[in-house]
Amino acid sequence: MEKFRFLTSGESHGKGLTAIIEGIPSGFDINPDFINEELKRRQQGYGRGARMKIETDTVEILSGVRFGKTLGSPVTLFIKNKDFENWEKIMSTDPQDYTEDKSFSAYRPGHADFAGSIKYNQKDLRNILERSSARQTAMEVAVGAVAKQILDKLGISCSSKILQIGKAVNPEDFHQEIDTAKEAGDTLGGKIEVVYSGLPIGLGSHVHWDRKLDGRIAQAVMSIPAIKSVEIGDNPLGFTGSEYHDEMYLEDGKVIRKTNHAGGLEGGMTNGENLVVRAVMKPIPTLRKPLNTVDSKSMQETQAHFERSDTCAVEACAVVAEARIACVLVNEILLKFGGDSLEEILKRVNCER
Ligand SMILES: Cc1cc2nc3c(=O)[nH]c(=O)nc-3n(C[C@H](O)[C@H](O)[C@H](O)COP(=O)(O)O)c2cc1C
C-alpha cells in the first residue's frame, strides 16, 4: 500500500487545480512561501510562453495544516487559475453555457489530441487539451514542495541542472539555441539531471519488481508530459564492468566509494550515495509554424492548431522532476520507517544513520 498518496484535479483554463495528499505524519512544518517559490521556479526559465507572464501561481492550503504544522489529516492544496476570468463561459461546468468558442479540431501531432479524442469520444479537442496540458504539473510541483519540506527535516536535499537544450550542451549556448528555434516558429526539448543527497540506505527493495526504487522513480519521471527517457546514474552503454561498477573501500570502518556511476541505486535500493536521475524531454508539440495534420471534423488535411505555447520548457521540467521524485522518496521513507509524527520518524531515521 502507498503511504504518501495524492490525487490532483483541474483543467488548464478551469477555475483552478486541487490536490488532496493523504499520509503526511503530524508535526512537519509546511511553509506556503516555500511552495510558492517552487511554483515560481516552474513558471520561469528561458523559452516559456506568454501564459507564464499572465499568471503567478499562489497556493492556498485548505486543510491538514494548523499554525504551519501538519496535523496528520489529509492536506488539501488549491491553486487558482488566474486566467479563468477570461475563460469563465468557455470552461463553465453549467450545461446552459454551452459554446463552441475556442473549440478546435485540427490534431496537434505529438500531443494527446488524436488518441485522447478517440478514447474519450470527444469532437472538440479542447476537451482533451484542457487536462493533457502541462498546467497540471503546477499542482504536482506544489505537492512536491510539501514532500520536499518533509525530506528537508530528515536531512535530505535536492538540486537539478540542465544538461542539454536542443543540440546545445554548453549552458552559454542555451539562450541562442532557444532564440533560433523561436524565430523559426519551432520548439526544443533537452536533457535534465536531478540529484538527491542525504538518503538513508535501503529505500526500495530488491525482493519484488514493483518495490524496486529505480522502477518507481522511472515511472514517476517518465510520466511527466514530454519526458521520453529516464536514466539512473551514468548510461552504462559501452562501459566495461571494471569501468562502470563503483568499487568499495574502507575509511574509518565505513564502506566508501570513489565513483557513483550507479547513481545511488543498486538492486533497486538506495546505497547511501547521491541519487542521480537524468531524463530527456522531447520538443514541445505545439508549434507556431504548425505541422501537417488532419482535421478531425472535416477529415481533410490541414495545419495543426496553435495556441499560446512554450518554445522550450526544459528548465520547468527539471522542477517538475524534482517534485515527482520527492513524492516517491517520502513514500519510500514512510514505507521503511513508518511513524505518525515527525518525532517518531526522526528517531527511526536517525537510528539508521
Ligand atoms: C513544464 C512543461 C511545459 C510544457 N508546455 C507545453 C506547451 O506550452 N505546449 C505544448 O504543446 N506542450 C507542452 N508540454 C508538453 C506536453 O504537455 C506533452 O508533450 C503532451 O502532454 C503529450 O504528452 P507526451 O509528450 O508525454 O506524449 C509541456 C511539458 C512540460 C513538462
The ligand as an SDF file (V2000), in Angstrom:
LIG
                    3D

 31 33  0  0  0  0  0  0  0  0999 V2000
    6.6460   22.1060  -17.8420 C   0  0  0  0  0  0  0  0  0  0  0  0
    6.0740   21.6670  -19.1580 C   0  0  0  0  0  0  0  0  0  0  0  0
    5.5430   22.6080  -20.0240 C   0  0  0  0  0  0  0  0  0  0  0  0
    5.0050   22.2290  -21.2470 C   0  0  0  0  0  0  0  0  0  0  0  0
    4.4930   23.1980  -22.0770 N   0  0  0  0  0  0  0  0  0  0  0  0
    3.9240   22.8270  -23.2370 C   0  0  0  0  0  0  0  0  0  0  0  0
    3.3680   23.8180  -24.1150 C   0  0  0  0  0  0  0  0  0  0  0  0
    3.3890   25.0160  -23.8430 O   0  0  0  0  0  0  0  0  0  0  0  0
    2.8100   23.3980  -25.2700 N   0  0  0  0  0  0  0  0  0  0  0  0
    2.7560   22.0760  -25.6230 C   0  0  0  0  0  0  0  0  0  0  0  0
    2.2490   21.7390  -26.6770 O   0  0  0  0  0  0  0  0  0  0  0  0
    3.2930   21.1190  -24.8190 N   0  0  0  0  0  0  0  0  0  0  0  0
    3.8630   21.4540  -23.6420 C   0  0  0  0  0  0  0  0  0  0  0  0
    4.4070   20.4930  -22.8370 N   0  0  0  0  0  0  0  0  0  0  0  0
    4.4380   19.0950  -23.2920 C   0  0  0  0  0  0  0  0  0  0  0  0
    3.0650   18.4630  -23.4130 C   0  0  0  0  0  0  0  0  0  0  0  0
    2.3160   18.6370  -22.2300 O   0  0  0  0  0  0  0  0  0  0  0  0
    3.1930   16.9560  -23.7480 C   0  0  0  0  0  0  0  0  0  0  0  0
    4.0610   16.7770  -24.8300 O   0  0  0  0  0  0  0  0  0  0  0  0
    1.8220   16.4040  -24.1030 C   0  0  0  0  0  0  0  0  0  0  0  0
    1.0090   16.3820  -22.9350 O   0  0  0  0  0  0  0  0  0  0  0  0
    1.8480   14.9750  -24.6840 C   0  0  0  0  0  0  0  0  0  0  0  0
    2.3710   14.0660  -23.7790 O   0  0  0  0  0  0  0  0  0  0  0  0
    3.6880   13.2260  -24.1060 P   0  0  0  0  0  0  0  0  0  0  0  0
    4.6510   14.1670  -24.7470 O   0  0  0  0  0  0  0  0  0  0  0  0
    4.1860   12.7430  -22.7740 O   0  0  0  0  0  0  0  0  0  0  0  0
    3.3140   12.1160  -25.0430 O   0  0  0  0  0  0  0  0  0  0  0  0
    4.9800   20.8540  -21.6150 C   0  0  0  0  0  0  0  0  0  0  0  0
    5.5060   19.8930  -20.7160 C   0  0  0  0  0  0  0  0  0  0  0  0
    6.0470   20.2930  -19.5070 C   0  0  0  0  0  0  0  0  0  0  0  0
    6.6150   19.2620  -18.5710 C   0  0  0  0  0  0  0  0  0  0  0  0
  1  2  1  0
  2  3  1  0
  2 30  2  0
  3  4  2  0
  4  5  1  0
  4 28  1  0
  5  6  2  0
  6  7  1  0
  6 13  1  0
  7  8  2  0
  7  9  1  0
  9 10  1  0
 10 11  2  0
 10 12  1  0
 12 13  2  0
 13 14  1  0
 14 15  1  0
 14 28  1  0
 15 16  1  0
 16 17  1  0
 16 18  1  0
 18 19  1  0
 18 20  1  0
 20 21  1  0
 20 22  1  0
 22 23  1  0
 23 24  1  0
 24 25  2  0
 24 26  1  0
 24 27  1  0
 28 29  2  0
 29 30  1  0
 30 31  1  0
M  END
$$$$
